[in-house]
Structure formats: structure tokens, C-alpha cells
Amino acid sequence: QVQLVESGGTLVQTGDSLRVSCAASGDTFSSYVMGWFRQAPGKEREFVAAVSRAGGRTYYSDSGKGRFTISRDNAKNTVYLQMNSLKLEDTAVYYCGAHDISGPLWYMPALFRSWGQGTQVTVSS
């Protein structure tokens, strides 16, 4: 089972950019599909983006498409989420998730089973 630790969350202003990271340990990182989710106060956790095991394929929700970029560095056992043009509604705790299930629907949010503790991103005006 992989262990995940997110970092990089902070207070930023609208329009800023921010990159959050998630470091993995405890298992073979390249065996896992990685994803980013977020949970705003009073809302359910929401899928943002996923990246395939080798990093060659990505998938985004509507909320992540266009402004966010997911990437991974298998040599560093780390997955990243680059967020640009941040908006107030991007304020949330950002979680990374992982799964090792194979198949054509590798990006499906329901497959993710391992989670980090989250990192808080707050966007202010």
C-alpha cells in the first residue's frame, strides 16, 4: 500500500499560480495511477485530474481542465498539480489519491483508494 503526503498548499490571491506536490512511499510508485481531488468547505470531495502510470496520459474534470496541469516524476516518486489563474472557488483542501487497478477506465475517480492527509489551498481576492 502506498503512503501519500501532500505539500505546497498556501494562501494566494486570485490570478496567482501555485503548484502542490504529493510524495509517495512504501510501494512502487510507477505501479500506481495518481490523481488529485479537492474538497471545499461544506462540499463533497471532487475529482480534479488523473495521470497514468508512466505519465503519458492525463484526464481532467471540467473543474480542472484548462487551468490545471497534472504531472508526475517517477524518479522522485512525486505527483504534481500546477494550478494557474486561481479563482476564489478553487479554495479547498487538495488531496492526492492512488490506485493500481488496470483497465481502459484507469482515470475513473471511484477507483482511487489510497489518500494523503491533504494540503490547504486558500485563494483570496
DSSP file (Angstrom, degrees, kcal/mol; ACC not computed):
  #  RESIDUE AA STRUCTURE BP1 BP2  ACC     N-H-->O    O-->H-N    N-H-->O    O-->H-N    TCO  KAPPA ALPHA  PHI   PSI    X-CA   Y-CA   Z-CA
    1    1 A Q              0   0    0      0, 0.0     2,-0.3     0, 0.0    24,-0.0   0.000 360.0 360.0 360.0 132.1    0.0    0.0    0.0
    2    2 A V        -     0   0    0     26,-0.1     2,-0.4    22,-0.0    24,-0.2  -0.596 360.0-143.6 -84.3 141.9    1.4    3.4   -1.0
    3    3 A Q  E     -A   25   0A   0     22,-3.2    22,-1.9    -2,-0.3     2,-0.4  -0.880  16.8-158.4-104.6 139.7    1.6    6.2    1.6
    4    4 A L  E     -A   24   0A   0    111,-0.4     2,-0.4    -2,-0.4   113,-0.4  -0.946  13.2-175.4-126.0 136.4    1.0    9.8    0.3
    5    5 A V  E     -A   23   0A   0     18,-2.1    18,-2.7    -2,-0.4     2,-0.2  -0.960  12.5-156.4-133.4 115.7    2.0   13.1    1.7
    6    6 A E  E     +A   22   0A   0     -2,-0.4     2,-0.3    16,-0.2    16,-0.2  -0.543  18.7 165.5 -87.7 155.4    0.8   16.3    0.1
    7    7 A S  E     +A   21   0A   0     14,-2.3    14,-2.7    -2,-0.2   112,-0.1  -0.972  39.2  66.8-157.1 167.4    2.5   19.7    0.4
    8    8 A G        +     0   0    0      1,-0.3    11,-0.2    -2,-0.3     2,-0.1   0.283  57.5 139.1 102.2  -9.7    2.7   23.1   -1.1
    9    9 A G        +     0   0    0     12,-0.1    -1,-0.3    85,-0.1     2,-0.3  -0.403  22.7 139.6 -68.5 145.6   -0.7   24.5   -0.2
   10   10 A T        -     0   0    0    109,-0.1   112,-2.2    -2,-0.1     2,-0.5  -0.930  55.2 -68.1-165.0-176.7   -0.8   28.1    1.0
   11   11 A L  E     +d  122   0B   0     -2,-0.3     2,-0.3   110,-0.2   112,-0.2  -0.812  56.0 164.4 -91.1 126.2   -2.7   31.4    0.8
   12   12 A V  E     -d  123   0B   0    110,-3.0   112,-2.8    -2,-0.5     2,-0.3  -0.830  32.3-111.6-132.9 172.0   -2.6   33.0   -2.6
   13   13 A Q  E >   -d  124   0B   0     -2,-0.3     3,-2.2   110,-0.2   112,-0.2  -0.692  46.6 -79.4-104.1 160.4   -4.5   35.7   -4.4
   14   14 A T  T 3  S+     0   0    0    110,-2.1    73,-0.2    -2,-0.3    -1,-0.1  -0.300 118.8  25.7 -57.1 138.3   -6.9   35.4   -7.3
   15   15 A G  T 3  S+     0   0    0     71,-3.0    70,-0.6     1,-0.3    -1,-0.3   0.220  95.3 123.6  90.6 -13.7   -5.0   35.1  -10.6
   16   16 A D    <   -     0   0    0     -3,-2.2    70,-2.4    70,-0.2     2,-0.3  -0.199  55.9-128.6 -72.1 168.5   -1.9   33.6   -8.9
   17   17 A S        +     0   0    0     67,-0.2     2,-0.3    68,-0.2    67,-0.2  -0.878  26.0 177.2-115.0 153.3   -0.3   30.3   -9.8
   18   18 A L  E     - B   0  83A   0     65,-2.6    65,-3.2    -2,-0.3     2,-0.5  -0.984  17.8-151.4-154.5 142.3    0.6   27.5   -7.4
   19   19 A R  E     - B   0  82A   0     -2,-0.3     2,-0.3    63,-0.2    63,-0.2  -0.979  12.2-166.2-118.4 125.5    2.0   24.0   -7.6
   20   20 A V  E     - B   0  81A   0     61,-2.1    61,-2.4    -2,-0.5     2,-0.3  -0.804   9.3-154.7-104.8 152.0    1.1   21.4   -5.0
   21   21 A S  E     -AB   7  80A   0    -14,-2.7   -14,-2.3    -2,-0.3     2,-0.4  -0.838  11.5-158.5-126.2 159.6    3.0   18.2   -4.6
   22   22 A C  E     -AB   6  79A   0     57,-1.9    57,-2.2    -2,-0.3     2,-0.4  -0.939  10.8-157.7-141.3 116.5    2.4   14.7   -3.4
   23   23 A A  E     -AB   5  78A   0    -18,-2.7   -18,-2.1    -2,-0.4     2,-0.3  -0.801  10.7-156.0 -97.6 134.2    5.2   12.4   -2.3
   24   24 A A  E     +A    4   0A   0     53,-3.0     2,-0.3    -2,-0.4   -20,-0.2  -0.797  17.5 163.5-110.4 150.2    4.7    8.7   -2.3
   25   25 A S  E     +A    3   0A   0    -22,-1.9   -22,-3.2    -2,-0.3     3,-0.1  -0.966  45.6  54.5-152.0 166.0    6.5    6.0   -0.3
   26   26 A G  S    S+     0   0    0     -2,-0.3     2,-0.3   -24,-0.2   -22,-0.1   0.292 103.2  33.4  94.9 -10.9    6.0    2.4    0.7
   27   27 A D  S    S-     0   0    0    -24,-0.1     2,-0.9     0, 0.0    -1,-0.1  -0.941 103.6 -60.8-160.7 178.8    5.5    0.8   -2.7
   28   28 A T    >   -     0   0    0     -2,-0.3     3,-2.0     1,-0.2     4,-0.2  -0.600  44.0-159.8 -76.1 106.4    6.4    1.0   -6.3
   29   29 A F  G >  S+     0   0    0     -2,-0.9     3,-2.0     1,-0.3    -1,-0.2   0.860  86.2  60.3 -57.8 -40.1    5.2    4.5   -7.3
   30   30 A S  G 3  S+     0   0    0      1,-0.3    -1,-0.3    44,-0.2    -2,-0.1   0.562  93.2  67.9 -70.4  -5.5    5.2    3.7  -11.0
   31   31 A S  G <  S+     0   0    0     -3,-2.0     2,-0.4     2,-0.0    -1,-0.3   0.554  92.2  79.1 -83.6  -8.6    2.7    0.9  -10.4
   32   32 A Y  S <  S-     0   0    0     -3,-2.0     2,-0.4    -4,-0.2    68,-0.2  -0.836  72.1-137.4-112.1 135.6    0.0    3.5   -9.4
   33   33 A V  E     -E   99   0C   0     66,-2.9    66,-1.8    -2,-0.4     2,-0.3  -0.714  34.0-149.6 -74.0 136.8   -2.3    5.7  -11.3
   34   34 A M  E     +EF  98  51C   0     17,-1.9    17,-2.9    -2,-0.4     2,-0.3  -0.859  18.9 176.0-116.4 148.8   -2.2    9.0   -9.5
   35   35 A G  E     -EF  97  50C   0     62,-2.3    62,-2.5    -2,-0.3     2,-0.4  -0.959  23.1-133.5-145.3 163.5   -4.9   11.7   -9.1
   36   36 A W  E     +EF  96  49C   0     13,-2.8    12,-2.7    -2,-0.3    13,-1.7  -0.966  24.4 174.3-119.1 139.0   -5.8   14.9   -7.5
   37   37 A F  E     -EF  95  47C   0     58,-3.0    58,-2.4    -2,-0.4     2,-0.3  -0.851  11.2-155.8-130.3 166.5   -9.0   15.7   -5.7
   38   38 A R  E     -EF  94  46C   0      8,-2.5     8,-3.6    -2,-0.3     2,-0.4  -0.995   6.1-158.8-146.5 154.0  -10.3   18.6   -3.7
   39   39 A Q  E     -E   93   0C   0     54,-2.2    54,-2.4    -2,-0.3     6,-0.2  -0.950   9.1-161.1-136.8 115.3  -12.8   19.3   -1.0
   40   40 A A    >   -     0   0    0      4,-0.4     3,-2.3    -2,-0.4    52,-0.1  -0.546  45.2 -74.7 -87.4 157.7  -14.2   22.7   -0.3
   41   41 A P  T 3  S+     0   0    0      0, 0.0    -1,-0.1     0, 0.0     3,-0.1  -0.282 119.0   6.2 -55.4 129.2  -15.9   23.5    3.0
   42   42 A G  T 3  S+     0   0    0      1,-0.3     2,-0.3    -3,-0.1    -2,-0.0   0.524 113.6 100.3  77.5   5.4  -19.4   22.0    3.1
   43   43 A K  S <  S-     0   0    0     -3,-2.3    -1,-0.3     1,-0.0     2,-0.1  -0.806  74.8-103.3-121.6 162.7  -18.9   20.1   -0.2
   44   44 A E        -     0   0    0     -2,-0.3    -4,-0.4     1,-0.1     2,-0.1  -0.404  51.7 -83.5 -77.7 159.3  -18.1   16.6   -1.1
   45   45 A R        -     0   0    0     -6,-0.2     2,-0.4    -2,-0.1    -6,-0.2  -0.422  50.7-153.5 -64.6 138.4  -14.7   15.6   -2.4
   46   46 A E  E     -F   38   0C   0     -8,-3.6    -8,-2.5    -2,-0.1     2,-0.2  -0.942  13.1-120.5-123.4 134.2  -14.3   16.4   -6.1
   47   47 A F  E     +F   37   0C   0     -2,-0.4    16,-0.3   -10,-0.2   -10,-0.2  -0.499  32.2 170.0 -70.1 138.2  -12.1   14.8   -8.7
   48   48 A V  E     -     0   0C   0    -12,-2.7    13,-2.3     1,-0.4     2,-0.3   0.739  54.9 -23.0-114.7 -51.4   -9.7   17.2  -10.4
   49   49 A A  E     -FG  36  60C   0    -13,-1.7   -13,-2.8    11,-0.2    -1,-0.4  -0.992  45.8-155.7-162.9 157.6   -7.2   15.2  -12.5
   50   50 A A  E     -FG  35  59C   0      9,-2.4     9,-2.2    -2,-0.3     2,-0.4  -0.980   5.3-159.0-139.5 152.7   -5.5   11.9  -13.1
   51   51 A V  E     -FG  34  58C   0    -17,-2.9   -17,-1.9    -2,-0.3     7,-0.2  -0.995  23.6-116.7-134.3 140.6   -2.3   10.8  -14.7
   52   52 A S    >   -     0   0    0      5,-2.7     3,-0.5    -2,-0.4   -18,-0.1  -0.094  38.1 -93.6 -71.4 172.7   -1.3    7.4  -16.0
   53   53 A R  T 3  S+     0   0    0      1,-0.3   -21,-0.2     2,-0.1    -1,-0.1   0.872 125.8  35.3 -58.6 -43.2    1.4    5.2  -14.5
   54   54 A A  T 3  S-     0   0    0    -23,-0.1    -1,-0.3    19,-0.0    20,-0.1   0.579 111.5-117.2 -89.1  -9.3    4.1    6.4  -17.0
   55   55 A G  S <  S+     0   0    0     -3,-0.5    17,-0.1     2,-0.2    -2,-0.1   0.457  83.3 114.7  91.5   1.1    2.8    9.9  -17.1
   56   56 A G  S    S+     0   0    0      1,-0.1     2,-0.4    -5,-0.1    -3,-0.0   0.692  70.2  50.2 -81.7 -17.3    1.9    9.9  -20.8
   57   57 A R        -     0   0    0      2,-0.0    -5,-2.7     0, 0.0     2,-0.3  -0.961  62.6-178.0-124.8 140.4   -1.8   10.2  -20.4
   58   58 A T  E     -G   51   0C   0     -2,-0.4     2,-0.3    -7,-0.2    -7,-0.2  -0.919   7.6-164.1-131.7 159.1   -3.8   12.7  -18.3
   59   59 A Y  E     -G   50   0C   0     -9,-2.2    -9,-2.4    -2,-0.3     2,-0.4  -0.993   8.7-166.9-145.6 136.3   -7.5   13.2  -17.7
   60   60 A Y  E     -G   49   0C   0     -2,-0.3   -11,-0.2   -11,-0.2     2,-0.1  -0.934  17.5-132.2-127.3 146.3   -9.3   16.2  -16.2
   61   61 A S    >>  -     0   0    0    -13,-2.3     4,-1.7    -2,-0.4     3,-0.7  -0.376  43.9 -98.1 -77.6 171.6  -12.6   17.0  -14.8
   62   62 A D  T 34 S+     0   0    0      1,-0.2    -1,-0.1     2,-0.2   -14,-0.1   0.854 126.4  55.9 -60.6 -32.7  -14.4   20.2  -16.1
   63   63 A S  T 34 S+     0   0    0    -16,-0.3    -1,-0.2     1,-0.2     4,-0.1   0.767 114.5  38.3 -72.6 -23.4  -13.1   22.0  -13.0
   64   64 A G  T <> S+     0   0    0     -3,-0.7     4,-1.7   -16,-0.3     3,-0.3   0.633  90.6 107.3 -99.0 -15.6   -9.5   21.1  -13.7
   65   65 A K  T  < S+     0   0    0     -4,-1.7     2,-0.3     1,-0.2     4,-0.1  -0.425  85.7   5.8 -72.4 132.5   -9.5   21.4  -17.5
   66   66 A G  T  4 S+     0   0    0      2,-0.4    -1,-0.2    -2,-0.2    -2,-0.1  -0.193 130.6  45.3  98.3 -42.7   -7.7   24.4  -18.9
   67   67 A R  T  4 S+     0   0    0     -2,-0.3    17,-2.0    -3,-0.3     2,-0.3   0.654 103.0  64.1-108.4 -20.2   -6.1   25.9  -15.8
   68   68 A F  E  <  -C   83   0A   0     -4,-1.7     2,-0.4    15,-0.2    -2,-0.4  -0.810  56.7-167.3-110.9 147.1   -4.7   22.9  -14.1
   69   69 A T  E     -C   82   0A   0     13,-2.4    13,-3.1    -2,-0.3     2,-0.4  -0.984   6.0-158.1-134.0 123.8   -1.9   20.5  -15.2
   70   70 A I  E     +C   81   0A   0     -2,-0.4     2,-0.3    11,-0.2    11,-0.2  -0.802  22.9 159.2 -97.3 141.6   -1.1   17.2  -13.5
   71   71 A S  E     -C   80   0A   0      9,-1.7     9,-3.3    -2,-0.4     2,-0.3  -0.958  20.7-151.1-151.7 167.5    2.3   15.6  -13.9
   72   72 A R  E     -C   79   0A   0     -2,-0.3     2,-0.5     7,-0.3     7,-0.2  -0.985  11.4-153.3-144.3 154.1    4.5   13.1  -12.2
   73   73 A D  E >>> -C   78   0A   0      5,-2.9     5,-1.8    -2,-0.3     3,-1.0  -0.912   9.3-171.6-126.4 100.4    8.1   12.3  -11.8
   74   74 A N  T 345S+     0   0    0     -2,-0.5     3,-0.3     1,-0.3   -44,-0.2   0.764  85.4  60.6 -68.3 -23.9    8.6    8.6  -11.2
   75   75 A A  T 345S+     0   0    0      1,-0.2    -1,-0.3    -3,-0.1   -46,-0.0   0.787 114.1  36.3 -70.4 -26.2   12.2    9.0  -10.3
   76   76 A K  T <45S-     0   0    0     -3,-1.0    -2,-0.2     2,-0.2    -1,-0.2   0.368 105.1-127.0-105.5   2.3   11.2   11.3   -7.4
   77   77 A N  T  <5 +     0   0    0     -4,-0.6   -53,-3.0    -3,-0.3     2,-0.4   0.896  68.0 128.5  53.7  43.4    8.0    9.3   -6.5
   78   78 A T  E   < -BC  23  73A   0     -5,-1.8    -5,-2.9   -55,-0.2     2,-0.4  -0.978  46.4-160.9-136.2 141.5    6.1   12.6   -6.7
   79   79 A V  E     -BC  22  72A   0    -57,-2.2   -57,-1.9    -2,-0.4     2,-0.3  -0.943  17.2-159.2-118.3 145.2    3.0   13.8   -8.5
   80   80 A Y  E     -BC  21  71A   0     -9,-3.3    -9,-1.7    -2,-0.4     2,-0.4  -0.849  15.7-157.5-123.6 155.2    2.3   17.5   -9.0
   81   81 A L  E     -BC  20  70A   0    -61,-2.4   -61,-2.1    -2,-0.3     2,-0.6  -0.921  12.6-161.1-131.6 110.0   -0.7   19.7   -9.7
   82   82 A Q  E     -BC  19  69A   0    -13,-3.1   -13,-2.4    -2,-0.4     2,-0.5  -0.800  10.3-167.0 -89.3 124.6    0.1   23.0  -11.3
   83   83 A M  E     -BC  18  68A   0    -65,-3.2   -65,-2.6    -2,-0.6     2,-0.3  -0.960   6.0-176.0-119.8 123.5   -2.7   25.5  -10.9
   84   84 A N        +     0   0    0    -17,-2.0   -67,-0.2    -2,-0.5   -68,-0.1  -0.777  61.6  16.5-115.6 159.8   -2.9   28.7  -12.9
   85   85 A S  S    S-     0   0    0    -70,-0.6    -1,-0.2    -2,-0.3   -68,-0.2   0.910  85.3-152.8  48.1  52.5   -5.2   31.7  -12.8
   86   86 A L        -     0   0    0    -70,-2.4   -71,-3.0    -3,-0.2     2,-0.3  -0.232  10.4-158.2 -63.9 143.6   -6.6   30.7   -9.4
   87   87 A K    >   -     0   0    0    -73,-0.2     3,-1.9    -3,-0.1     4,-0.2  -0.753  32.2-106.2-117.5 163.0  -10.1   31.7   -8.5
   88   88 A L  G >  S+     0   0    0      1,-0.3     3,-1.8    -2,-0.3    35,-0.3   0.879 118.8  60.4 -55.3 -38.2  -11.9   32.1   -5.2
   89   89 A E  G 3  S+     0   0    0      1,-0.3    -1,-0.3   -49,-0.0   -49,-0.0   0.522  88.3  72.6 -73.3  -3.4  -13.8   28.8   -5.9
   90   90 A D  G <   +     0   0    0     -3,-1.9    -1,-0.3     2,-0.0     2,-0.3   0.523  67.8 119.2 -83.6  -6.1  -10.5   26.9   -6.1
   91   91 A T    <   +     0   0    0     -3,-1.8     2,-0.3    -4,-0.2    31,-0.2  -0.448  42.9 108.5 -62.1 124.0  -10.2   27.3   -2.3
   92   92 A A  E    S- H   0 121C   0     29,-2.1    29,-2.8    -2,-0.3     2,-0.6  -0.972  75.4 -82.6-177.0 168.0  -10.2   23.7   -0.9
   93   93 A V  E     -EH  39 120C   0    -54,-2.4   -54,-2.2    -2,-0.3     2,-0.5  -0.869  47.6-145.1 -87.6 127.2   -8.2   21.0    0.7
   94   94 A Y  E     -EH  38 119C   0     25,-3.0    25,-1.8    -2,-0.6     2,-0.4  -0.841  18.2-173.1-101.2 127.6   -6.3   19.3   -2.1
   95   95 A Y  E     -E   37   0C   0    -58,-2.4   -58,-3.0    -2,-0.5     2,-0.4  -0.901  15.3-143.7-117.5 143.5   -5.8   15.5   -1.8
   96   96 A C  E     -E   36   0C   0     -2,-0.4    20,-1.5   -60,-0.2     2,-0.3  -0.849  20.9-169.5-101.6 150.7   -3.8   13.1   -3.9
   97   97 A G  E     -EI  35 115C   0    -62,-2.5   -62,-2.3    -2,-0.4     2,-0.3  -0.880   4.8-162.1-132.8 164.2   -5.0    9.7   -4.5
   98   98 A A  E     +EI  34 114C   0     16,-1.5    15,-2.2    -2,-0.3    16,-1.9  -0.992   9.3 174.1-146.8 151.0   -3.7    6.5   -5.9
   99   99 A H  E     -E   33   0C   0    -66,-1.8   -66,-2.9    -2,-0.3    13,-0.1  -0.981  22.5-153.5-152.2 159.8   -4.8    3.1   -7.3
  100  100 A D        +     0   0    0     -2,-0.3     2,-0.4   -68,-0.2   -68,-0.1  -0.018  50.9 128.8-122.5  28.7   -3.2    0.2   -9.0
  101  101 A I        -     0   0    0      5,-0.1     2,-0.2    10,-0.1   -68,-0.1  -0.718  47.7-142.9 -89.1 132.9   -6.2   -1.2  -11.0
  102  102 A S        +     0   0    0     -2,-0.4     3,-0.1     2,-0.0    -2,-0.1  -0.585  44.2  94.2 -92.8 156.7   -5.6   -1.8  -14.7
  103  103 A G  S >  S-     0   0    0     -2,-0.2     3,-0.9     1,-0.1    -2,-0.0  -0.710  80.7 -76.9 144.2 167.7   -8.1   -1.2  -17.4
  104  104 A P  T 3  S+     0   0    0      0, 0.0     3,-0.3     0, 0.0     2,-0.1   0.752 122.9  57.3 -67.7 -23.7   -9.3    1.3  -20.1
  105  105 A L  T >   +     0   0    0      1,-0.2     3,-2.0    -3,-0.1    -3,-0.0  -0.220  65.6 141.4 -99.0  43.1  -11.1    3.4  -17.5
  106  106 A W  T <   +     0   0    0     -3,-0.9    -1,-0.2     1,-0.3    -5,-0.1   0.687  65.6  57.8 -59.1 -21.5   -8.0    3.9  -15.5
  107  107 A Y  T 3  S+     0   0    0     -3,-0.3    -1,-0.3   -57,-0.1     5,-0.1   0.479  72.2 128.9 -91.4  -3.2   -8.9    7.6  -14.7
  108  108 A M    X   -     0   0    0     -3,-2.0     3,-1.8     1,-0.2     4,-0.4  -0.313  57.4-140.0 -61.6 127.6  -12.3    6.8  -13.0
  109  109 A P  G >  S+     0   0    0      0, 0.0     3,-1.3     0, 0.0    -1,-0.2   0.821  97.4  65.4 -56.8 -33.6  -12.5    8.6   -9.7
  110  110 A A  G 3  S+     0   0    0      1,-0.3    -2,-0.1     3,-0.0    -3,-0.0   0.676  91.7  65.0 -66.7 -15.4  -14.2    5.7   -8.0
  111  111 A L  G <  S+     0   0    0     -3,-1.8    -1,-0.3   -12,-0.1     2,-0.2   0.729  75.9 102.5 -78.8 -21.0  -11.0    3.5   -8.4
  112  112 A F    <   +     0   0    0     -3,-1.3   -13,-0.2    -4,-0.4     3,-0.1  -0.445  35.7 158.6 -72.7 130.9   -8.9    5.7   -6.2
  113  113 A R        +     0   0    0    -15,-2.2     2,-0.4    -2,-0.2   -14,-0.2   0.606  48.6  71.0-127.5 -21.7   -8.4    4.0   -2.8
  114  114 A S  E     -I   98   0C   0    -16,-1.9   -16,-1.5  -111,-0.0     2,-0.3  -0.855  61.1-175.4-106.0 138.8   -5.3    5.5   -1.1
  115  115 A W  E     -I   97   0C   0     -2,-0.4  -111,-0.4   -18,-0.2   -18,-0.2  -0.942  19.6-138.7-134.5 150.7   -5.3    9.0    0.1
  116  116 A G        -     0   0    0    -20,-1.5  -111,-0.2    -2,-0.3     3,-0.1  -0.280  38.9-101.1 -89.0-173.3   -3.0   11.6    1.7
  117  117 A Q        -     0   0    0   -113,-0.4  -112,-0.1     1,-0.2   -22,-0.1   0.592  63.7-119.1 -89.2 -11.7   -3.9   13.9    4.5
  118  118 A G        -     0   0    0    -22,-0.1     2,-0.4     1,-0.1   -23,-0.2   0.058  12.5-119.0  95.5 155.9   -4.5   16.9    2.2
  119  119 A T  E     -H   94   0C   0    -25,-1.8   -25,-3.0  -112,-0.1     2,-0.4  -0.998  27.1-122.0-135.6 133.4   -3.0   20.4    1.8
  120  120 A Q  E     -H   93   0C   0     -2,-0.4     2,-0.5   -27,-0.2   -27,-0.2  -0.586  23.3-172.8 -83.1 127.5   -5.0   23.6    2.2
  121  121 A V  E     -H   92   0C   0    -29,-2.8   -29,-2.1    -2,-0.4     2,-0.5  -0.984   5.6-174.6-116.4 121.6   -5.1   26.0   -0.7
  122  122 A T  E     -d   11   0B   0   -112,-2.2  -110,-3.0    -2,-0.5     2,-0.5  -0.972   6.8-163.9-120.6 124.9   -6.8   29.3    0.0
  123  123 A V  E     -d   12   0B   0     -2,-0.5     2,-0.3   -35,-0.3  -110,-0.2  -0.929  11.8-174.9-109.5 123.8   -7.5   31.8   -2.7
  124  124 A S  E      d   13   0B   0   -112,-2.8  -110,-2.1    -2,-0.5    -2,-0.0  -0.820 360.0 360.0-117.5 158.0   -8.3   35.4   -1.6
  125  125 A S              0   0    0     -2,-0.3  -112,-0.1  -112,-0.2    -1,-0.1   0.444 360.0 360.0 -89.5 360.0   -9.3   38.4   -3.5
